């Protein structure tokens, strides 16, 4: 029996209906973080006990020849999660239900935004020609900010399902994901999704696939993930086209960690692909990265919920937990082996490189300990976030976090508020600059000739800087050709350098352009969608650093510098940006009891100024006639009060100011 913390009613929880009850309870108590946390605690604490009572699955009969490991890759909103739902239903992993929508997207932010943020794994059992096959599915994100999740997932696969919307056609992220799979020599199964839509244009999309990827139209499957059309044919193609994973059960254990998450009861849990050998509970395993040894406490698969298994064999994908306290000890890309049988480490992955940096501070400094705990717990499940301490004279103590993009930052902060109830102030986002220092004495002080600048406030003195270097990106933009002139004009206004233009069909073309990352950071994608009536798609890759003529722009309020607004931009646009942001600060900052002066300063020179008039009380409102000295006395008294207030007072800045003022109109 279980008492619902929302209504205090007794509810009977059966072993087999456990997951359905959990979902029902979350719907029963929507939006209550504390109650949902109690529900999670109950189910998490009882999961191990229930699994020990005979829920183990025997995977011994699934040799590598009967295993297929694959991912679903696509552009945003092309139907990856919907296809995963249908695959789960047809293979019997979940019962057929009209409410099965984004089953693998378990985060609240994923449900609300309708996007996949974190790659999710599910093991499926499907019978084909009298044999049962184990299909390990990985549903990946589609947005460019989560491209690192995709690259990690592909390391555990031998093939991919490339999903393309039959209405929208090939998009920028479709190309990026295809080439990720192509570089790894994975088998690609192209699929046209949403063929049941009235506006679907399958013939046009087939032409695009042939022109861009040289795909034979006869190899492209036509499906509808929403209604289930063609899903059986897709399962057949997965079994027939995708090769089985290489592996030998008789060799020493070698398994690759391609993802990890933190569980408050079991510690770090790693998603692994067993390349060779086998692993089971009680085995002593060793990390080839840290050289630390652990004892395996449990192994299992996701079906799509956790199911314990006796042993994980070669070629199989599953999870292991071994009382590892730190998520850093389950390093993504690490190789694990048996303690007494060391092997050669696998290549692993390149570490995630943060592209966007922003300061995060509690709205009230008394909430600092709770925010610290929230960030620590959240970064345990998102290892791509870089964290460092930071202090601000105006806001107080906080952290500077590095993200893979603006959406990644937005999702992280939304999860802080939803899952932990944290109220935070986010400073203006910036990119990772580099400066070259001149003078042996200065180089000795900074430790190197090239200095990384993550926070514009900590830029070295301009007199010792020899040159600035800013990060560049190579962008891929796909548009209808009727918007070519407008898009090129937009690119040039953001200091873009168009490289090439290629038609993918009769009406759509691909533009490759080099941009400074700072120019496309905040609102370029929104403006691109606006000028193309929503038809454009955008993707980018890192393109190194380039020497540039940059300037440091500071903002002063009542002659006091606001460090959180300090920015670095190109010299040619520094004055214009200073004027724009001063004007927007005037609109955003509420009126005070005294005059508020806003100034933009470039290299010590004031380039823009705005004044906010004070809110004054009319002290003479009730003085009709009478003694003039009485009126003068009231006016002098008010002036003395405002003068004193100006000396000790501070200007209150709303917490969303730093993001609002950066968006170009």
C-alpha positions in Angstrom: 0.0 0.0 0.0 1.1 3.6 -0.7 -0.3 6.8 0.6 -0.6 9.5 -2.1 1.2 12.6 -0.7 -1.3 14.8 -2.6 -4.7 13.6 -1.3 -3.6 11.2 1.5 -5.6 8.3 -0.1 -4.4 4.7 0.1 -3.3 3.3 -3.2 -2.3 -0.3 -4.0 0.9 -0.6 -6.0 1.3 -3.9 -7.8 4.7 -5.1 -9.1 3.7 -5.2 -12.7 1.7 -1.9 -12.7 4.4 0.1 -11.0 5.3 2.4 -13.8 1.7 3.0 -14.8 0.9 4.0 -11.2 3.9 6.4 -11.1 2.7 8.2 -14.3 -0.9 8.3 -12.8 0.4 9.8 -9.6 2.3 12.5 -11.4 -0.9 13.4 -13.3 -2.7 13.3 -10.0 -0.4 15.9 -8.4 0.6 18.1 -11.4 3.2 20.9 -10.9 4.0 20.1 -7.2 7.7 19.7 -7.0 7.8 18.5 -3.4 5.1 15.9 -3.9 6.6 14.6 -7.1 10.0 14.3 -5.3 8.3 12.1 -2.7 6.8 9.9 -5.4 10.2 9.5 -7.1 11.8 8.6 -3.7 9.2 5.9 -3.0 9.6 4.3 -6.4 13.3 4.6 -6.6 13.8 3.1 -3.1 11.6 0.1 -4.0 12.9 -0.6 -7.5 15.9 -2.8 -6.4 13.7 -4.9 -4.1 11.1 -5.6 -6.8 13.8 -6.5 -9.3 15.3 -9.1 -7.0 12.0 -10.9 -6.7 12.4 -12.6 -10.1 12.3 -9.9 -12.7 15.7 -10.7 -14.1 15.9 -11.2 -17.9 18.3 -13.8 -19.3 20.2 -12.5 -22.3 22.4 -15.5 -22.8 20.5 -16.7 -25.9 21.2 -13.4 -27.7 24.5 -13.9 -29.5 25.9 -10.9 -31.5 24.3 -12.3 -34.7 20.9 -11.7 -33.1 21.6 -8.2 -31.9 21.1 -4.9 -33.7 22.2 -1.6 -32.2 20.8 1.5 -33.9 19.9 5.2 -33.4 17.2 7.5 -34.8 18.7 10.7 -36.1 16.8 13.6 -37.7 16.3 17.4 -37.7 14.2 19.0 -35.0 10.5 18.0 -35.1 10.8 15.4 -37.8 9.2 12.7 -35.7 12.1 10.8 -33.9 10.3 10.4 -30.5 7.0 9.5 -32.2 8.7 6.8 -34.2 10.3 5.5 -31.0 6.8 5.3 -29.4 5.6 3.1 -32.3 8.6 0.9 -32.2 8.1 0.3 -28.5 4.4 -0.5 -29.1 4.9 -2.9 -32.0 7.6 -4.8 -30.2 5.5 -5.1 -27.0 7.7 -3.0 -24.8 4.7 -0.8 -23.9 1.0 -1.4 -24.4 -0.7 0.3 -27.3 -2.3 3.5 -26.0 -3.3 6.8 -27.6 -1.5 8.6 -24.6 1.9 7.1 -25.7 3.5 10.4 -26.7 7.3 10.9 -26.2 7.5 8.0 -23.8 11.3 8.1 -23.8 11.3 11.9 -23.1 11.1 11.7 -19.3 12.1 15.3 -18.4 9.4 17.9 -17.8 11.2 20.4 -20.0 11.1 17.8 -22.9 7.4 17.3 -22.5 6.7 21.1 -22.4 8.9 22.1 -25.3 8.2 18.9 -27.4 12.0 18.4 -28.0 14.4 15.7 -27.0 17.2 17.1 -24.7 19.0 13.9 -23.6 19.5 10.7 -25.6 17.5 7.8 -24.3 18.0 4.0 -24.7 15.5 1.2 -25.0 16.0 -2.5 -25.6 13.4 -4.2 -27.8 12.6 -7.8 -28.5 11.3 -8.6 -32.0 10.5 -11.9 -33.7 11.5 -12.2 -37.4 11.5 -15.4 -39.4 11.2 -17.6 -36.3 14.1 -16.0 -34.5 13.9 -13.4 -31.7 16.2 -10.4 -32.1 17.4 -7.9 -29.5 17.1 -4.4 -30.9 18.9 -1.7 -28.9 17.3 1.7 -29.8 18.8 5.1 -29.0 16.5 8.1 -29.5 18.7 11.2 -30.0 18.1 15.0 -29.8 17.8 17.0 -33.0 18.9 20.5 -32.1 22.4 21.6 -32.9 23.1 22.4 -29.2 22.8 18.7 -28.3 24.9 17.4 -31.1 27.4 16.0 -28.6 24.6 13.7 -27.3 24.2 12.4 -30.9 27.9 11.8 -31.5 28.2 9.8 -28.2 25.2 7.7 -29.0 26.5 6.8 -32.5 29.6 5.2 -30.9 27.3 2.4 -29.5 25.6 1.7 -32.9 26.3 -0.1 -36.1 23.5 1.7 -38.0 21.1 4.6 -38.0 17.6 5.4 -39.1 17.8 8.8 -40.9 14.4 10.3 -40.6 13.3 13.0 -43.0 10.0 14.9 -42.9 8.2 14.3 -46.2 6.8 17.8 -46.0 9.9 19.9 -44.9 12.5 17.8 -46.7 16.3 17.8 -45.9 17.3 20.3 -43.3 20.6 21.5 -41.9 20.7 19.1 -38.9 19.7 16.3 -41.2 22.9 16.9 -43.1 25.0 17.3 -40.0 23.7 14.0 -38.5 24.1 12.1 -41.7 27.8 13.1 -42.0 28.3 12.1 -38.3 27.1 8.6 -39.2 29.0 8.6 -42.5 32.3 9.4 -40.8 31.8 6.4 -38.5 31.0 4.1 -41.4 27.6 3.3 -40.0 24.8 1.8 -42.1 22.2 4.5 -42.9 18.5 3.5 -43.5 16.8 6.6 -45.0 13.1 7.0 -44.1 10.4 9.5 -45.2 8.2 10.3 -42.3 4.7 11.9 -42.2 3.7 10.6 -45.7 0.1 10.7 -44.5 0.1 14.5 -44.4 -1.9 16.4 -47.1 1.1 18.6 -47.9 3.6 15.8 -48.1 5.9 15.9 -51.2 7.8 12.6 -51.2 9.0 12.8 -54.8 10.7 16.2 -54.1 12.3 14.9 -50.9 13.6 11.8 -52.7 15.3 14.1 -55.2 16.9 16.0 -52.3 18.2 12.8 -50.7 19.6 11.7 -54.0 21.3 15.1 -54.7 22.7 15.5 -51.2 23.5 12.0 -50.0 23.5 10.1 -53.4 20.7 7.9 -52.0 19.0 5.4 -54.2 15.2 6.2 -54.1 14.4 2.5 -54.0 16.3 2.2 -50.6 14.2 4.9 -49.0 11.3 3.7 -46.8 8.1 5.6 -46.6 6.4 5.6 -43.2 4.1 7.4 -40.9 5.2 7.3 -37.3 2.0 8.8 -36.0 -0.4 6.2 -37.5 2.1 3.3 -37.7 2.3 2.9 -41.5 5.4 1.1 -42.6 6.8 0.4 -39.2 6.9 -3.3 -39.7 8.9 -2.8 -42.9 11.3 -0.6 -41.0 11.9 -3.3 -38.4 12.6 -5.7 -41.1 15.1 -3.3 -42.8 16.8 -2.8 -39.4 17.4 -6.5 -39.0 18.4 -7.2 -42.6 20.5 -4.1 -43.4 22.2 -3.2 -40.2 25.1 -5.5 -39.4 25.4 -7.3 -36.0 27.9 -5.8 -33.6 31.4 -7.3 -33.5 32.2 -9.0 -30.3 33.5 -12.3 -28.8 32.1 -13.6 -25.4 35.3 -15.6 -24.9 37.6 -12.6 -24.9 38.4 -10.5 -21.8 35.8 -7.8 -20.9 36.0 -4.6 -22.8 33.0 -2.2 -22.5 32.6 1.5 -23.6 30.8 4.0 -21.5 28.7 6.2 -23.9 26.5 7.9 -21.3 26.1 8.3 -17.6 23.7 9.7 -15.1 23.5 10.1 -11.3 21.0 8.3 -9.0 20.8 9.5 -5.5 20.4 5.9 -4.1 22.9 4.0 -6.4 25.4 6.7 -7.3 26.7 7.0 -10.8 25.1 4.7 -13.3 26.7 4.1 -16.7 25.2 3.2 -20.0 27.6 0.8 -21.7 28.2 -1.1 -24.9 29.9 -4.4 -24.1 32.4 -4.9 -26.9 33.9 -8.2 -25.8 33.5 -10.6 -22.9 30.7 -10.3 -20.3 30.0 -8.5 -17.1 27.7 -9.5 -14.1 27.0 -8.6 -10.6 30.0 -9.2 -8.3 32.7 -8.7 -11.0 35.7 -6.6 -10.1 36.0 -4.0 -12.9 38.6 -1.3 -13.5 38.5 2.0 -15.3 41.3 2.4 -17.8 41.0 6.2 -17.4 41.3 6.6 -13.7 42.8 3.1 -12.9 40.3 2.7 -10.1 38.6 -0.6 -9.3 35.0 -1.2 -8.4 32.7 -4.1 -7.6 29.6 -4.3 -9.9 26.4 -4.1 -7.9 24.0 -4.7 -10.7 23.5 -4.9 -14.5 20.4 -4.3 -16.6 18.7 -3.0 -19.7 16.1 -0.3 -20.3 12.8 -1.9 -21.6 12.1 1.1 -21.6 12.1 1.0 -17.8 15.0 -0.6 -15.9 15.1 -4.4 -15.9 17.8 -6.3 -14.2 19.7 -9.0 -16.2 21.9 -11.7 -15.0 24.8 -10.9 -17.4 25.5 -8.4 -20.1 27.3 -10.2 -23.0 29.3 -9.0 -26.0 27.4 -6.8 -28.4 24.7 -5.8 -25.9 23.8 -2.4 -24.6 22.8 -1.9 -21.0 23.6 -0.2 -17.7 25.8 -1.0 -14.8 26.1 0.5 -11.3 29.0 -0.2 -8.9 28.6 2.2 -6.0 30.6 4.9 -7.8 30.1 8.1 -5.8 31.2 10.6 -8.4 29.9 10.9 -11.9 33.4 12.0 -13.0 34.6 8.4 -12.2 32.1 7.1 -14.9 33.8 9.3 -17.5 32.0 9.3 -20.9 34.2 7.5 -23.4 36.0 5.5 -20.8 36.8 1.8 -21.2 36.1 -0.7 -18.4 37.7 -4.1 -18.1 38.0 -6.9 -15.5 40.5 -5.9 -12.8 42.8 -8.9 -13.5 42.5 -8.8 -17.3 43.6 -5.4 -18.6 42.9 -4.6 -22.3 43.8 -1.8 -24.7 41.5 1.2 -24.2 38.9 2.2 -26.9 39.3 5.5 -28.7 36.5 7.2 -26.7 35.2 10.7 -27.5 36.4 14.2 -27.7 35.4 16.1 -24.6 32.5 18.5 -25.0 33.6 22.1 -25.7 31.4 24.8 -24.2 30.5 27.5 -26.7 28.5 29.9 -24.5 29.3 31.2 -21.0 27.0 33.0 -18.6 27.0 33.9 -14.9 24.3 32.4 -12.7 23.5 34.0 -9.4 20.8 33.4 -6.8 18.2 36.2 -6.7 18.7 36.3 -3.0 22.1 35.5 -1.5 20.4 33.6 1.3 19.5 30.9 -1.3 23.2 30.4 -2.2 23.5 26.9 -0.5 20.3 25.6 -2.1 21.4 26.8 -5.5 24.8 25.2 -5.1 23.2 21.9 -4.3 20.8 22.2 -7.3 23.6 23.0 -9.7 25.7 20.1 -8.3 22.9 17.6 -8.8 21.9 18.9 -12.2 25.5 18.8 -13.6 25.8 15.2 -12.4 23.4 14.3 -15.1 24.8 16.8 -17.7 28.5 16.4 -17.9 28.8 18.9 -20.8 28.3 21.9 -18.5 31.5 23.5 -17.3 31.3 25.1 -13.8 33.5 27.7 -12.1 33.0 30.0 -9.1 32.5 33.7 -9.7 32.0 36.8 -7.5 30.2 40.0 -8.5 30.3 43.3 -6.7 26.7 44.1 -7.6 25.0 40.7 -7.4 27.2 38.7 -5.0 28.6 35.1 -5.2 27.6 32.8 -8.0 28.9 30.6 -10.8 30.1 31.0 -14.4 28.7 28.1 -16.4 29.7 27.0 -19.9 27.0 25.6 -22.3 27.0 24.1 -25.7 24.6 26.8 -27.0 21.8 29.2 -26.1 19.1 26.5 -26.0 21.3 24.3 -23.8 21.6 27.3 -21.4 17.9 28.0 -21.5 17.0 24.4 -20.8 19.5 24.1 -18.0 18.1 27.2 -16.2 14.5 26.0 -16.8 15.3 22.7 -15.2 16.8 24.6 -12.2 13.5 26.3 -11.7 11.2 23.4 -12.3 13.1 20.5 -10.6 14.6 22.5 -7.7 12.5 25.6 -7.4 15.6 27.9 -7.8 15.2 31.5 -8.7 18.3 32.7 -10.5 19.7 35.8 -12.2 21.4 35.1 -15.6 24.0 37.5 -16.8 24.7 38.4 -20.5 26.0 35.4 -22.3 29.3 35.6 -24.0 31.8 33.4 -26.0 35.3 32.2 -25.3 37.8 34.8 -26.5 41.6 34.7 -26.6 44.2 37.5 -26.3 47.9 37.5 -27.1 49.9 39.3 -24.3 53.1 41.3 -25.2 56.1 41.8 -22.9 58.0 39.0 -21.0 57.0 40.4 -17.7 53.3 40.3 -18.5 53.6 36.9 -20.0 55.2 35.7 -16.8 52.3 37.2 -14.7 49.6 35.5 -16.8 51.6 32.3 -17.2 51.3 32.1 -21.0 51.4 34.3 -24.1 47.8 33.3 -25.1 45.3 34.1 -22.4 41.7 32.6 -22.4 39.0 35.1 -21.6 35.7 33.5 -20.4 34.5 36.6 -18.6 34.8 40.0 -20.4 35.2 41.7 -17.0 38.5 39.9 -16.5 40.0 41.0 -19.8 43.7 42.1 -19.3 44.6 45.7 -19.5 44.3 46.9 -23.1 47.9 48.4 -23.1 49.4 44.9 -22.8 47.2 43.1 -25.4 48.9 42.6 -28.7 45.9 41.0 -30.5 42.4 39.7 -30.0 41.2 36.3 -31.3 37.5 35.4 -31.6 35.9 32.0 -32.2 34.5 31.4 -35.6 31.8 28.9 -36.9 31.1 27.3 -40.3 27.3 27.6 -40.6 25.0 25.6 -42.9 21.8 27.4 -43.9 19.1 25.7 -46.1 16.5 28.1 -47.6 14.1 28.4 -50.5 16.0 30.3 -53.3 13.4 33.1 -53.3 14.9 34.3 -50.0 18.6 34.2 -51.2 19.1 38.0 -51.4 17.5 38.7 -48.0 19.5 35.9 -46.2 22.8 37.0 -47.8 22.1 40.6 -46.6 21.4 39.3 -43.1 24.6 37.3 -43.2 26.7 40.3 -44.3 25.2 42.4 -41.5 26.5 39.9 -39.0 30.0 39.9 -40.5 29.4 36.6 -42.3 31.5 35.4 -45.2 29.5 33.3 -47.7 31.6 30.4 -49.0 29.4 28.4 -51.4 25.9 27.9 -52.6 24.5 24.6 -53.8 21.0 23.6 -55.0 19.6 20.4 -53.4 16.5 20.5 -55.6 14.9 22.9 -58.0 13.8 25.4 -55.4 16.0 24.9 -52.3 19.7 25.6 -51.8 22.4 25.2 -49.1 24.5 28.2 -48.1 27.8 27.7 -46.2 29.0 30.8 -44.4 31.7 31.6 -41.9 30.5 33.7 -38.9 32.0 35.1 -35.7 30.2 33.0 -33.0 29.3 36.2 -31.1 27.3 37.5 -34.0 24.9 34.6 -34.1 24.8 33.8 -30.4 21.6 35.4 -29.2 19.0 36.1 -31.8 20.4 35.3 -35.3 18.3 32.1 -35.6 15.1 34.0 -34.7 15.8 36.7 -37.3 16.7 34.1 -39.9 13.4 32.4 -39.4 11.6 35.7 -39.5 13.0 36.9 -42.8 12.4 33.5 -44.5 8.8 33.1 -43.2 10.0 30.1 -41.0 11.4 28.0 -43.9 15.1 28.3 -43.1 17.1 25.8 -41.1 20.4 26.4 -39.4 23.4 24.3 -38.2 27.0 25.1 -37.4 30.4 23.6 -36.6 33.4 25.0 -34.8 35.8 26.7 -37.2 38.7 27.7 -34.9 39.9 31.2 -33.9 40.7 34.3 -36.0 42.5 37.5 -35.2 40.0 40.4 -35.1 39.7 44.1 -34.2 37.7 43.9 -31.0 36.7 46.4 -28.3 35.6 46.1 -24.7 32.3 47.9 -24.1 31.4 48.7 -20.4 28.2 50.1 -19.0 28.0 52.4 -16.1 24.9 53.2 -14.1 25.2 56.3 -12.0 29.0 56.2 -12.8 29.3 52.8 -11.3 30.4 50.0 -13.6 27.9 47.1 -14.1 30.3 44.2 -14.6 27.5 41.8 -15.6 26.8 43.9 -18.7 30.4 44.1 -19.9 30.7 42.8 -23.4 33.3 42.4 -26.2 32.3 43.2 -29.8 33.9 44.3 -33.0 35.3 47.8 -33.1 33.2 48.8 -36.0 29.9 48.1 -34.2 31.0 49.0 -30.6 29.5 52.5 -30.6 26.2 51.4 -32.3 25.8 48.5 -29.8 26.6 50.8 -26.9 23.8 53.2 -28.0 21.3 50.4 -28.6 21.9 48.8 -25.2 21.7 52.1 -23.3 18.4 52.8 -25.0 17.1 49.4 -24.0 18.4 49.7 -20.4 16.4 52.9 -20.2 13.2 51.0 -21.2 13.8 48.0 -18.9 15.1 49.6 -15.7 12.2 50.9 -13.6 12.2 54.6 -12.5 13.8 55.3 -9.2 13.5 58.1 -6.6 16.6 59.8 -8.1 18.1 60.5 -11.5 19.6 57.4 -13.1 22.4 57.9 -15.6 23.3 55.1 -18.0 26.6 55.4 -20.0 28.4 53.2 -22.5 32.2 53.4 -22.3 34.6 52.1 -25.0 38.3 52.3 -24.3 37.7 54.9 -21.6 35.5 57.2 -23.8 31.8 57.7 -23.2 30.0 56.9 -26.5 26.4 56.9 -25.4 24.3 58.2 -22.5 20.7 57.9 -21.4 18.9 59.4 -18.4 16.0 58.0 -16.5 13.9 60.8 -14.8 13.1 60.2 -11.1 9.7 59.6 -9.5 9.1 62.8 -7.5 6.4 63.6 -5.0 4.8 67.0 -5.4 5.4 68.4 -1.9 3.6 71.6 -2.8 0.4 69.9 -3.9 -1.6 71.1 -0.9 0.1 74.5 -0.5 -2.4 77.0 -1.9 -0.9 80.5 -1.5 0.4 81.2 2.0 4.0 82.0 3.1 6.7 81.6 0.4 9.3 80.6 3.0 7.1 77.6 3.9 7.2 76.3 0.3 11.0 76.9 0.0 11.5 75.0 3.2 9.6 72.0 1.9 11.6 72.0 -1.4 15.0 72.2 0.3 14.0 69.4 2.6 13.1 67.2 -0.3 16.3 68.1 -2.2 18.4 67.2 0.9 16.6 63.8 1.2 17.1 62.9 -2.4 20.8 63.9 -2.3 21.3 61.7 0.7 19.4 58.8 -0.9 21.5 59.1 -4.0 24.7 58.7 -2.0 23.6 55.4 -0.2 21.1 54.0 -2.6 21.5 51.4 -5.4 19.6 50.9 -8.6 17.5 47.8 -8.7 17.9 45.9 -12.0 15.3 43.2 -13.0 16.8 39.7 -13.3 15.9 39.2 -16.9 17.5 42.5 -18.0 20.7 41.0 -19.1 19.1 38.8 -21.8 16.5 41.3 -23.0 18.9 44.1 -23.8 21.1 41.9 -26.0 18.4 40.9 -28.5 18.6 43.0 -31.6 15.4 44.5 -32.8 
